[in-house]
Amino acid sequence: KMKDKSRREKAGYFWYYYKVHVIVTVVVVIALISLVRGIMENSKVPSIYVAMVNSNLFDSSESSLVDDFADSRKFDVDKHPAKFDVSYQMTEGVADNTSLGSSQKLMALLSSKDIDVLIANEWVIKDYAEMAAFANLKEVLPPDLYEKVSDDLIYFEYEDDGKVPIGIDISDNPKITADDTYKEDTPPIVTIGNNSERQETAID
């Protein structure tokens, strides 16, 4: 029926009768490619995972904090990405969907040894300190570094161990103040995950 028709007419005929098939096929192929890429990306072991709670950043690209560190240490971020997650938003004393979702995700990643460094407000840090989520900085930091940050240490009182340094107030850190990362009334504290398998990188 179409053998004497022009190329344009043949294409028009094909599109008229088979456009649904073509569109569905294209959508399925795109979905499969996205799925495979997502699986491959998530299967990569990160060089470092930094989680930031309640920051003013909408996207990790707004700060070069982690990228600069990865560049300075010559990490192969194609094979081992430097993850910087600023999606956590929690409100003190409020159990809304956003706070609950962030809280559950945070607890899961801290327990599974995925989070190396957590930066958050003091009330967030104290909540997770009760679950022994953070390393004792006196035990893990080199003595000279521990001495350097001694005036900015944040402590948590444990029943068995007494006062333990679990975090460092970094509200005066130039990298934090330059990016206006936190509001003045919610100073950020940096901690190291107690279960992190990359503690040396976190300390660095």
PyMOL commands that place a pseudoatom at each C-alpha (Angstrom):
pseudoatom trace, name=CA, resn=LYS, resi=1, chain=A, elem=C, hetatm=0, pos=[0.000, 0.000, 0.000]
pseudoatom trace, name=CA, resn=MET, resi=2, chain=A, elem=C, hetatm=0, pos=[2.866, 2.387, 0.790]
pseudoatom trace, name=CA, resn=LYS, resi=3, chain=A, elem=C, hetatm=0, pos=[5.479, 1.250, -1.747]
pseudoatom trace, name=CA, resn=ASP, resi=4, chain=A, elem=C, hetatm=0, pos=[4.853, 4.152, -4.166]
pseudoatom trace, name=CA, resn=LYS, resi=5, chain=A, elem=C, hetatm=0, pos=[4.511, 6.784, -1.430]
pseudoatom trace, name=CA, resn=SER, resi=6, chain=A, elem=C, hetatm=0, pos=[7.167, 9.355, -0.539]
pseudoatom trace, name=CA, resn=ARG, resi=7, chain=A, elem=C, hetatm=0, pos=[9.391, 9.005, 2.494]
pseudoatom trace, name=CA, resn=ARG, resi=8, chain=A, elem=C, hetatm=0, pos=[7.444, 11.708, 4.295]
pseudoatom trace, name=CA, resn=GLU, resi=9, chain=A, elem=C, hetatm=0, pos=[4.148, 9.952, 3.613]
pseudoatom trace, name=CA, resn=LYS, resi=10, chain=A, elem=C, hetatm=0, pos=[5.576, 6.626, 4.806]
pseudoatom trace, name=CA, resn=ALA, resi=11, chain=A, elem=C, hetatm=0, pos=[6.828, 8.285, 7.983]
pseudoatom trace, name=CA, resn=GLY, resi=12, chain=A, elem=C, hetatm=0, pos=[3.448, 9.911, 8.513]
pseudoatom trace, name=CA, resn=TYR, resi=13, chain=A, elem=C, hetatm=0, pos=[1.692, 6.565, 8.062]
pseudoatom trace, name=CA, resn=PHE, resi=14, chain=A, elem=C, hetatm=0, pos=[4.053, 4.842, 10.505]
pseudoatom trace, name=CA, resn=TRP, resi=15, chain=A, elem=C, hetatm=0, pos=[3.658, 7.596, 13.113]
pseudoatom trace, name=CA, resn=TYR, resi=16, chain=A, elem=C, hetatm=0, pos=[-0.133, 7.589, 12.808]
pseudoatom trace, name=CA, resn=TYR, resi=17, chain=A, elem=C, hetatm=0, pos=[-0.449, 3.871, 13.502]
pseudoatom trace, name=CA, resn=TYR, resi=18, chain=A, elem=C, hetatm=0, pos=[2.550, 3.267, 15.792]
pseudoatom trace, name=CA, resn=LYS, resi=19, chain=A, elem=C, hetatm=0, pos=[3.133, 6.488, 17.758]
pseudoatom trace, name=CA, resn=VAL, resi=20, chain=A, elem=C, hetatm=0, pos=[1.777, 4.971, 20.992]
pseudoatom trace, name=CA, resn=HIS, resi=21, chain=A, elem=C, hetatm=0, pos=[4.164, 2.021, 20.660]
pseudoatom trace, name=CA, resn=VAL, resi=22, chain=A, elem=C, hetatm=0, pos=[7.116, 4.342, 19.990]
pseudoatom trace, name=CA, resn=ILE, resi=23, chain=A, elem=C, hetatm=0, pos=[6.307, 6.680, 22.915]
pseudoatom trace, name=CA, resn=VAL, resi=24, chain=A, elem=C, hetatm=0, pos=[5.829, 3.791, 25.373]
pseudoatom trace, name=CA, resn=THR, resi=25, chain=A, elem=C, hetatm=0, pos=[9.076, 2.142, 24.222]
pseudoatom trace, name=CA, resn=VAL, resi=26, chain=A, elem=C, hetatm=0, pos=[11.044, 5.402, 24.613]
pseudoatom trace, name=CA, resn=VAL, resi=27, chain=A, elem=C, hetatm=0, pos=[9.592, 6.032, 28.084]
pseudoatom trace, name=CA, resn=VAL, resi=28, chain=A, elem=C, hetatm=0, pos=[10.415, 2.468, 29.212]
pseudoatom trace, name=CA, resn=VAL, resi=29, chain=A, elem=C, hetatm=0, pos=[13.985, 2.695, 27.868]
pseudoatom trace, name=CA, resn=ILE, resi=30, chain=A, elem=C, hetatm=0, pos=[14.559, 6.066, 29.609]
pseudoatom trace, name=CA, resn=ALA, resi=31, chain=A, elem=C, hetatm=0, pos=[13.154, 4.674, 32.873]
pseudoatom trace, name=CA, resn=LEU, resi=32, chain=A, elem=C, hetatm=0, pos=[15.405, 1.602, 32.664]
pseudoatom trace, name=CA, resn=ILE, resi=33, chain=A, elem=C, hetatm=0, pos=[18.498, 3.706, 31.936]
pseudoatom trace, name=CA, resn=SER, resi=34, chain=A, elem=C, hetatm=0, pos=[17.690, 5.991, 34.905]
pseudoatom trace, name=CA, resn=LEU, resi=35, chain=A, elem=C, hetatm=0, pos=[17.149, 2.970, 37.164]
pseudoatom trace, name=CA, resn=VAL, resi=36, chain=A, elem=C, hetatm=0, pos=[20.436, 1.333, 36.154]
pseudoatom trace, name=CA, resn=ARG, resi=37, chain=A, elem=C, hetatm=0, pos=[22.334, 4.610, 36.572]
pseudoatom trace, name=CA, resn=GLY, resi=38, chain=A, elem=C, hetatm=0, pos=[20.779, 5.133, 39.998]
pseudoatom trace, name=CA, resn=ILE, resi=39, chain=A, elem=C, hetatm=0, pos=[21.704, 1.610, 41.113]
pseudoatom trace, name=CA, resn=MET, resi=40, chain=A, elem=C, hetatm=0, pos=[25.281, 2.007, 39.838]
pseudoatom trace, name=CA, resn=GLU, resi=41, chain=A, elem=C, hetatm=0, pos=[25.676, 5.416, 41.498]
pseudoatom trace, name=CA, resn=ASN, resi=42, chain=A, elem=C, hetatm=0, pos=[24.309, 4.225, 44.843]
pseudoatom trace, name=CA, resn=SER, resi=43, chain=A, elem=C, hetatm=0, pos=[26.526, 1.134, 44.778]
pseudoatom trace, name=CA, resn=LYS, resi=44, chain=A, elem=C, hetatm=0, pos=[29.677, 3.273, 44.752]
pseudoatom trace, name=CA, resn=VAL, resi=45, chain=A, elem=C, hetatm=0, pos=[31.439, 3.405, 48.113]
pseudoatom trace, name=CA, resn=PRO, resi=46, chain=A, elem=C, hetatm=0, pos=[31.843, 7.100, 49.033]
pseudoatom trace, name=CA, resn=SER, resi=47, chain=A, elem=C, hetatm=0, pos=[35.205, 8.577, 49.976]
pseudoatom trace, name=CA, resn=ILE, resi=48, chain=A, elem=C, hetatm=0, pos=[33.382, 10.561, 52.673]
pseudoatom trace, name=CA, resn=TYR, resi=49, chain=A, elem=C, hetatm=0, pos=[29.763, 11.243, 53.623]
pseudoatom trace, name=CA, resn=VAL, resi=50, chain=A, elem=C, hetatm=0, pos=[29.023, 14.554, 55.337]
pseudoatom trace, name=CA, resn=ALA, resi=51, chain=A, elem=C, hetatm=0, pos=[25.468, 15.176, 56.560]
pseudoatom trace, name=CA, resn=MET, resi=52, chain=A, elem=C, hetatm=0, pos=[24.352, 18.689, 57.439]
pseudoatom trace, name=CA, resn=VAL, resi=53, chain=A, elem=C, hetatm=0, pos=[21.148, 19.260, 59.418]
pseudoatom trace, name=CA, resn=ASN, resi=54, chain=A, elem=C, hetatm=0, pos=[19.099, 22.493, 59.361]
pseudoatom trace, name=CA, resn=SER, resi=55, chain=A, elem=C, hetatm=0, pos=[21.504, 24.446, 57.195]
pseudoatom trace, name=CA, resn=ASN, resi=56, chain=A, elem=C, hetatm=0, pos=[20.472, 27.403, 55.031]
pseudoatom trace, name=CA, resn=LEU, resi=57, chain=A, elem=C, hetatm=0, pos=[21.685, 25.546, 51.951]
pseudoatom trace, name=CA, resn=PHE, resi=58, chain=A, elem=C, hetatm=0, pos=[19.067, 24.325, 49.494]
pseudoatom trace, name=CA, resn=ASP, resi=59, chain=A, elem=C, hetatm=0, pos=[21.589, 22.256, 47.573]
pseudoatom trace, name=CA, resn=SER, resi=60, chain=A, elem=C, hetatm=0, pos=[25.079, 20.909, 48.273]
pseudoatom trace, name=CA, resn=SER, resi=61, chain=A, elem=C, hetatm=0, pos=[26.407, 22.822, 45.247]
pseudoatom trace, name=CA, resn=GLU, resi=62, chain=A, elem=C, hetatm=0, pos=[25.881, 26.081, 47.177]
pseudoatom trace, name=CA, resn=SER, resi=63, chain=A, elem=C, hetatm=0, pos=[28.946, 25.257, 49.277]
pseudoatom trace, name=CA, resn=SER, resi=64, chain=A, elem=C, hetatm=0, pos=[32.341, 23.947, 48.165]
pseudoatom trace, name=CA, resn=LEU, resi=65, chain=A, elem=C, hetatm=0, pos=[33.058, 22.593, 51.659]
pseudoatom trace, name=CA, resn=VAL, resi=66, chain=A, elem=C, hetatm=0, pos=[33.246, 18.908, 50.718]
pseudoatom trace, name=CA, resn=ASP, resi=67, chain=A, elem=C, hetatm=0, pos=[34.356, 19.380, 47.094]
pseudoatom trace, name=CA, resn=ASP, resi=68, chain=A, elem=C, hetatm=0, pos=[37.374, 21.420, 48.209]
pseudoatom trace, name=CA, resn=PHE, resi=69, chain=A, elem=C, hetatm=0, pos=[38.322, 18.720, 50.698]
pseudoatom trace, name=CA, resn=ALA, resi=70, chain=A, elem=C, hetatm=0, pos=[37.978, 15.966, 48.079]
pseudoatom trace, name=CA, resn=ASP, resi=71, chain=A, elem=C, hetatm=0, pos=[40.067, 17.970, 45.591]
pseudoatom trace, name=CA, resn=SER, resi=72, chain=A, elem=C, hetatm=0, pos=[42.795, 18.663, 48.147]
pseudoatom trace, name=CA, resn=ARG, resi=73, chain=A, elem=C, hetatm=0, pos=[43.049, 14.957, 48.984]
pseudoatom trace, name=CA, resn=LYS, resi=74, chain=A, elem=C, hetatm=0, pos=[42.977, 13.877, 45.311]
pseudoatom trace, name=CA, resn=PHE, resi=75, chain=A, elem=C, hetatm=0, pos=[39.982, 11.567, 45.798]
pseudoatom trace, name=CA, resn=ASP, resi=76, chain=A, elem=C, hetatm=0, pos=[38.784, 9.776, 42.683]
pseudoatom trace, name=CA, resn=VAL, resi=77, chain=A, elem=C, hetatm=0, pos=[35.209, 11.042, 43.023]
pseudoatom trace, name=CA, resn=ASP, resi=78, chain=A, elem=C, hetatm=0, pos=[34.090, 9.148, 39.909]
pseudoatom trace, name=CA, resn=LYS, resi=79, chain=A, elem=C, hetatm=0, pos=[34.748, 5.849, 41.679]
pseudoatom trace, name=CA, resn=HIS, resi=80, chain=A, elem=C, hetatm=0, pos=[34.266, 7.074, 45.264]
pseudoatom trace, name=CA, resn=PRO, resi=81, chain=A, elem=C, hetatm=0, pos=[32.025, 10.166, 45.385]
pseudoatom trace, name=CA, resn=ALA, resi=82, chain=A, elem=C, hetatm=0, pos=[32.360, 12.711, 48.174]
pseudoatom trace, name=CA, resn=LYS, resi=83, chain=A, elem=C, hetatm=0, pos=[28.774, 12.916, 49.417]
pseudoatom trace, name=CA, resn=PHE, resi=84, chain=A, elem=C, hetatm=0, pos=[27.462, 16.125, 50.954]
pseudoatom trace, name=CA, resn=ASP, resi=85, chain=A, elem=C, hetatm=0, pos=[23.836, 15.811, 52.058]
pseudoatom trace, name=CA, resn=VAL, resi=86, chain=A, elem=C, hetatm=0, pos=[22.024, 19.003, 53.087]
pseudoatom trace, name=CA, resn=SER, resi=87, chain=A, elem=C, hetatm=0, pos=[18.501, 17.586, 52.779]
pseudoatom trace, name=CA, resn=TYR, resi=88, chain=A, elem=C, hetatm=0, pos=[17.962, 17.112, 56.535]
pseudoatom trace, name=CA, resn=GLN, resi=89, chain=A, elem=C, hetatm=0, pos=[15.515, 19.574, 58.088]
pseudoatom trace, name=CA, resn=MET, resi=90, chain=A, elem=C, hetatm=0, pos=[14.260, 19.080, 61.654]
pseudoatom trace, name=CA, resn=THR, resi=91, chain=A, elem=C, hetatm=0, pos=[12.326, 21.305, 64.058]
pseudoatom trace, name=CA, resn=GLU, resi=92, chain=A, elem=C, hetatm=0, pos=[12.894, 20.974, 67.790]
pseudoatom trace, name=CA, resn=GLY, resi=93, chain=A, elem=C, hetatm=0, pos=[9.869, 19.532, 69.554]
pseudoatom trace, name=CA, resn=VAL, resi=94, chain=A, elem=C, hetatm=0, pos=[7.854, 19.197, 66.333]
pseudoatom trace, name=CA, resn=ALA, resi=95, chain=A, elem=C, hetatm=0, pos=[6.966, 15.796, 64.869]
pseudoatom trace, name=CA, resn=ASP, resi=96, chain=A, elem=C, hetatm=0, pos=[5.932, 16.830, 61.351]
pseudoatom trace, name=CA, resn=ASN, resi=97, chain=A, elem=C, hetatm=0, pos=[6.574, 14.668, 58.273]
pseudoatom trace, name=CA, resn=THR, resi=98, chain=A, elem=C, hetatm=0, pos=[9.764, 16.515, 57.328]
pseudoatom trace, name=CA, resn=SER, resi=99, chain=A, elem=C, hetatm=0, pos=[11.272, 16.230, 60.803]
pseudoatom trace, name=CA, resn=LEU, resi=100, chain=A, elem=C, hetatm=0, pos=[10.282, 12.570, 61.175]
pseudoatom trace, name=CA, resn=GLY, resi=101, chain=A, elem=C, hetatm=0, pos=[11.629, 11.660, 57.733]
pseudoatom trace, name=CA, resn=SER, resi=102, chain=A, elem=C, hetatm=0, pos=[14.955, 13.400, 58.384]
pseudoatom trace, name=CA, resn=SER, resi=103, chain=A, elem=C, hetatm=0, pos=[15.225, 11.883, 61.866]
pseudoatom trace, name=CA, resn=GLN, resi=104, chain=A, elem=C, hetatm=0, pos=[14.613, 8.333, 60.633]
pseudoatom trace, name=CA, resn=LYS, resi=105, chain=A, elem=C, hetatm=0, pos=[17.008, 8.699, 57.712]
pseudoatom trace, name=CA, resn=LEU, resi=106, chain=A, elem=C, hetatm=0, pos=[19.682, 10.147, 59.982]
pseudoatom trace, name=CA, resn=MET, resi=107, chain=A, elem=C, hetatm=0, pos=[19.345, 7.346, 62.526]
pseudoatom trace, name=CA, resn=ALA, resi=108, chain=A, elem=C, hetatm=0, pos=[19.452, 4.673, 59.813]
pseudoatom trace, name=CA, resn=LEU, resi=109, chain=A, elem=C, hetatm=0, pos=[22.586, 6.092, 58.172]
pseudoatom trace, name=CA, resn=LEU, resi=110, chain=A, elem=C, hetatm=0, pos=[24.384, 6.627, 61.484]
pseudoatom trace, name=CA, resn=SER, resi=111, chain=A, elem=C, hetatm=0, pos=[23.601, 3.038, 62.510]
pseudoatom trace, name=CA, resn=SER, resi=112, chain=A, elem=C, hetatm=0, pos=[24.684, 1.605, 59.158]
pseudoatom trace, name=CA, resn=LYS, resi=113, chain=A, elem=C, hetatm=0, pos=[28.085, 3.365, 59.373]
pseudoatom trace, name=CA, resn=ASP, resi=114, chain=A, elem=C, hetatm=0, pos=[27.348, 5.537, 56.316]
pseudoatom trace, name=CA, resn=ILE, resi=115, chain=A, elem=C, hetatm=0, pos=[27.670, 8.978, 57.912]
pseudoatom trace, name=CA, resn=ASP, resi=116, chain=A, elem=C, hetatm=0, pos=[31.242, 10.013, 58.667]
pseudoatom trace, name=CA, resn=VAL, resi=117, chain=A, elem=C, hetatm=0, pos=[30.678, 13.625, 59.685]
pseudoatom trace, name=CA, resn=LEU, resi=118, chain=A, elem=C, hetatm=0, pos=[27.482, 15.152, 61.037]
pseudoatom trace, name=CA, resn=ILE, resi=119, chain=A, elem=C, hetatm=0, pos=[27.047, 18.912, 61.322]
pseudoatom trace, name=CA, resn=ALA, resi=120, chain=A, elem=C, hetatm=0, pos=[23.942, 20.076, 63.189]
pseudoatom trace, name=CA, resn=ASN, resi=121, chain=A, elem=C, hetatm=0, pos=[22.476, 22.308, 65.896]
pseudoatom trace, name=CA, resn=GLU, resi=122, chain=A, elem=C, hetatm=0, pos=[23.283, 21.458, 69.508]
pseudoatom trace, name=CA, resn=TRP, resi=123, chain=A, elem=C, hetatm=0, pos=[19.818, 20.036, 70.307]
pseudoatom trace, name=CA, resn=VAL, resi=124, chain=A, elem=C, hetatm=0, pos=[20.077, 17.621, 67.360]
pseudoatom trace, name=CA, resn=ILE, resi=125, chain=A, elem=C, hetatm=0, pos=[23.542, 16.519, 68.471]
pseudoatom trace, name=CA, resn=LYS, resi=126, chain=A, elem=C, hetatm=0, pos=[22.382, 15.985, 72.065]
pseudoatom trace, name=CA, resn=ASP, resi=127, chain=A, elem=C, hetatm=0, pos=[19.415, 13.864, 70.868]
pseudoatom trace, name=CA, resn=TYR, resi=128, chain=A, elem=C, hetatm=0, pos=[21.667, 11.468, 68.949]
pseudoatom trace, name=CA, resn=ALA, resi=129, chain=A, elem=C, hetatm=0, pos=[24.412, 11.544, 71.576]
pseudoatom trace, name=CA, resn=GLU, resi=130, chain=A, elem=C, hetatm=0, pos=[21.993, 9.693, 73.871]
pseudoatom trace, name=CA, resn=MET, resi=131, chain=A, elem=C, hetatm=0, pos=[22.196, 6.812, 71.377]
pseudoatom trace, name=CA, resn=ALA, resi=132, chain=A, elem=C, hetatm=0, pos=[26.027, 6.873, 71.444]
pseudoatom trace, name=CA, resn=ALA, resi=133, chain=A, elem=C, hetatm=0, pos=[26.086, 7.951, 67.787]
pseudoatom trace, name=CA, resn=PHE, resi=134, chain=A, elem=C, hetatm=0, pos=[29.280, 10.038, 68.054]
pseudoatom trace, name=CA, resn=ALA, resi=135, chain=A, elem=C, hetatm=0, pos=[32.927, 9.291, 68.662]
pseudoatom trace, name=CA, resn=ASN, resi=136, chain=A, elem=C, hetatm=0, pos=[34.720, 10.427, 71.806]
pseudoatom trace, name=CA, resn=LEU, resi=137, chain=A, elem=C, hetatm=0, pos=[36.922, 13.185, 70.361]
pseudoatom trace, name=CA, resn=LYS, resi=138, chain=A, elem=C, hetatm=0, pos=[39.508, 12.849, 73.102]
pseudoatom trace, name=CA, resn=GLU, resi=139, chain=A, elem=C, hetatm=0, pos=[40.098, 9.269, 71.959]
pseudoatom trace, name=CA, resn=VAL, resi=140, chain=A, elem=C, hetatm=0, pos=[40.047, 9.751, 68.188]
pseudoatom trace, name=CA, resn=LEU, resi=141, chain=A, elem=C, hetatm=0, pos=[41.593, 13.183, 67.560]
pseudoatom trace, name=CA, resn=PRO, resi=142, chain=A, elem=C, hetatm=0, pos=[45.381, 13.610, 67.443]
pseudoatom trace, name=CA, resn=PRO, resi=143, chain=A, elem=C, hetatm=0, pos=[46.565, 15.313, 70.686]
pseudoatom trace, name=CA, resn=ASP, resi=144, chain=A, elem=C, hetatm=0, pos=[47.684, 18.513, 68.920]
pseudoatom trace, name=CA, resn=LEU, resi=145, chain=A, elem=C, hetatm=0, pos=[44.341, 18.901, 67.142]
pseudoatom trace, name=CA, resn=TYR, resi=146, chain=A, elem=C, hetatm=0, pos=[42.409, 18.108, 70.315]
pseudoatom trace, name=CA, resn=GLU, resi=147, chain=A, elem=C, hetatm=0, pos=[44.358, 20.819, 72.137]
pseudoatom trace, name=CA, resn=LYS, resi=148, chain=A, elem=C, hetatm=0, pos=[43.683, 23.281, 69.321]
pseudoatom trace, name=CA, resn=VAL, resi=149, chain=A, elem=C, hetatm=0, pos=[39.891, 22.822, 69.498]
pseudoatom trace, name=CA, resn=SER, resi=150, chain=A, elem=C, hetatm=0, pos=[39.672, 22.363, 73.292]
pseudoatom trace, name=CA, resn=ASP, resi=151, chain=A, elem=C, hetatm=0, pos=[37.968, 25.734, 73.858]
pseudoatom trace, name=CA, resn=ASP, resi=152, chain=A, elem=C, hetatm=0, pos=[35.202, 24.901, 71.372]
pseudoatom trace, name=CA, resn=LEU, resi=153, chain=A, elem=C, hetatm=0, pos=[34.380, 21.368, 72.510]
pseudoatom trace, name=CA, resn=ILE, resi=154, chain=A, elem=C, hetatm=0, pos=[30.796, 20.325, 73.179]
pseudoatom trace, name=CA, resn=TYR, resi=155, chain=A, elem=C, hetatm=0, pos=[30.289, 17.687, 75.888]
pseudoatom trace, name=CA, resn=PHE, resi=156, chain=A, elem=C, hetatm=0, pos=[27.623, 15.136, 76.685]
pseudoatom trace, name=CA, resn=GLU, resi=157, chain=A, elem=C, hetatm=0, pos=[27.156, 13.623, 80.131]
pseudoatom trace, name=CA, resn=TYR, resi=158, chain=A, elem=C, hetatm=0, pos=[26.953, 9.826, 80.129]
pseudoatom trace, name=CA, resn=GLU, resi=159, chain=A, elem=C, hetatm=0, pos=[25.938, 7.809, 83.156]
pseudoatom trace, name=CA, resn=ASP, resi=160, chain=A, elem=C, hetatm=0, pos=[28.978, 5.511, 83.004]
pseudoatom trace, name=CA, resn=ASP, resi=161, chain=A, elem=C, hetatm=0, pos=[31.635, 7.684, 81.351]
pseudoatom trace, name=CA, resn=GLY, resi=162, chain=A, elem=C, hetatm=0, pos=[30.817, 11.141, 82.678]
pseudoatom trace, name=CA, resn=LYS, resi=163, chain=A, elem=C, hetatm=0, pos=[31.384, 14.191, 80.455]
pseudoatom trace, name=CA, resn=VAL, resi=164, chain=A, elem=C, hetatm=0, pos=[32.576, 13.135, 77.000]
pseudoatom trace, name=CA, resn=PRO, resi=165, chain=A, elem=C, hetatm=0, pos=[33.633, 15.559, 74.228]
pseudoatom trace, name=CA, resn=ILE, resi=166, chain=A, elem=C, hetatm=0, pos=[31.456, 14.641, 71.231]
pseudoatom trace, name=CA, resn=GLY, resi=167, chain=A, elem=C, hetatm=0, pos=[31.494, 17.765, 69.061]
pseudoatom trace, name=CA, resn=ILE, resi=168, chain=A, elem=C, hetatm=0, pos=[33.176, 21.035, 68.142]
pseudoatom trace, name=CA, resn=ASP, resi=169, chain=A, elem=C, hetatm=0, pos=[31.415, 24.387, 67.843]
pseudoatom trace, name=CA, resn=ILE, resi=170, chain=A, elem=C, hetatm=0, pos=[32.330, 25.649, 64.349]
pseudoatom trace, name=CA, resn=SER, resi=171, chain=A, elem=C, hetatm=0, pos=[30.158, 28.789, 64.278]
pseudoatom trace, name=CA, resn=ASP, resi=172, chain=A, elem=C, hetatm=0, pos=[33.304, 30.930, 63.857]
pseudoatom trace, name=CA, resn=ASN, resi=173, chain=A, elem=C, hetatm=0, pos=[34.753, 28.764, 61.090]
pseudoatom trace, name=CA, resn=PRO, resi=174, chain=A, elem=C, hetatm=0, pos=[35.433, 30.991, 58.028]
pseudoatom trace, name=CA, resn=LYS, resi=175, chain=A, elem=C, hetatm=0, pos=[34.104, 28.365, 55.630]
pseudoatom trace, name=CA, resn=ILE, resi=176, chain=A, elem=C, hetatm=0, pos=[30.806, 28.237, 57.521]
pseudoatom trace, name=CA, resn=THR, resi=177, chain=A, elem=C, hetatm=0, pos=[30.412, 31.995, 58.018]
pseudoatom trace, name=CA, resn=ALA, resi=178, chain=A, elem=C, hetatm=0, pos=[31.403, 32.775, 54.402]
pseudoatom trace, name=CA, resn=ASP, resi=179, chain=A, elem=C, hetatm=0, pos=[28.588, 30.643, 53.003]
pseudoatom trace, name=CA, resn=ASP, resi=180, chain=A, elem=C, hetatm=0, pos=[26.090, 31.910, 55.611]
pseudoatom trace, name=CA, resn=THR, resi=181, chain=A, elem=C, hetatm=0, pos=[25.388, 28.238, 56.217]
pseudoatom trace, name=CA, resn=TYR, resi=182, chain=A, elem=C, hetatm=0, pos=[23.687, 28.628, 59.596]
pseudoatom trace, name=CA, resn=LYS, resi=183, chain=A, elem=C, hetatm=0, pos=[21.710, 31.349, 61.333]
pseudoatom trace, name=CA, resn=GLU, resi=184, chain=A, elem=C, hetatm=0, pos=[23.496, 33.147, 64.163]
pseudoatom trace, name=CA, resn=ASP, resi=185, chain=A, elem=C, hetatm=0, pos=[21.074, 31.806, 66.784]
pseudoatom trace, name=CA, resn=THR, resi=186, chain=A, elem=C, hetatm=0, pos=[21.621, 28.177, 65.724]
pseudoatom trace, name=CA, resn=PRO, resi=187, chain=A, elem=C, hetatm=0, pos=[25.412, 27.647, 65.837]
pseudoatom trace, name=CA, resn=PRO, resi=188, chain=A, elem=C, hetatm=0, pos=[26.593, 24.478, 64.073]
pseudoatom trace, name=CA, resn=ILE, resi=189, chain=A, elem=C, hetatm=0, pos=[28.482, 21.665, 65.769]
pseudoatom trace, name=CA, resn=VAL, resi=190, chain=A, elem=C, hetatm=0, pos=[30.607, 19.141, 63.918]
pseudoatom trace, name=CA, resn=THR, resi=191, chain=A, elem=C, hetatm=0, pos=[30.796, 15.512, 65.085]
pseudoatom trace, name=CA, resn=ILE, resi=192, chain=A, elem=C, hetatm=0, pos=[32.318, 12.246, 63.887]
pseudoatom trace, name=CA, resn=GLY, resi=193, chain=A, elem=C, hetatm=0, pos=[30.164, 9.154, 63.527]
pseudoatom trace, name=CA, resn=ASN, resi=194, chain=A, elem=C, hetatm=0, pos=[30.960, 6.565, 66.185]
pseudoatom trace, name=CA, resn=ASN, resi=195, chain=A, elem=C, hetatm=0, pos=[30.348, 3.732, 63.715]
pseudoatom trace, name=CA, resn=SER, resi=196, chain=A, elem=C, hetatm=0, pos=[32.052, 5.336, 60.744]
pseudoatom trace, name=CA, resn=GLU, resi=197, chain=A, elem=C, hetatm=0, pos=[34.427, 3.055, 58.862]
pseudoatom trace, name=CA, resn=ARG, resi=198, chain=A, elem=C, hetatm=0, pos=[36.215, 6.143, 57.511]
pseudoatom trace, name=CA, resn=GLN, resi=199, chain=A, elem=C, hetatm=0, pos=[37.022, 7.842, 60.817]
pseudoatom trace, name=CA, resn=GLU, resi=200, chain=A, elem=C, hetatm=0, pos=[40.535, 8.803, 59.717]
pseudoatom trace, name=CA, resn=THR, resi=201, chain=A, elem=C, hetatm=0, pos=[39.103, 10.634, 56.701]
pseudoatom trace, name=CA, resn=ALA, resi=202, chain=A, elem=C, hetatm=0, pos=[36.470, 12.258, 58.938]
pseudoatom trace, name=CA, resn=ILE, resi=203, chain=A, elem=C, hetatm=0, pos=[39.189, 13.453, 61.324]
pseudoatom trace, name=CA, resn=ASP, resi=204, chain=A, elem=C, hetatm=0, pos=[41.226, 14.747, 58.400]
for i in range(1, 204): cmd.bond("trace and resi %d" % i, "trace and resi %d" % (i + 1))
show_as sticks, trace
zoom trace
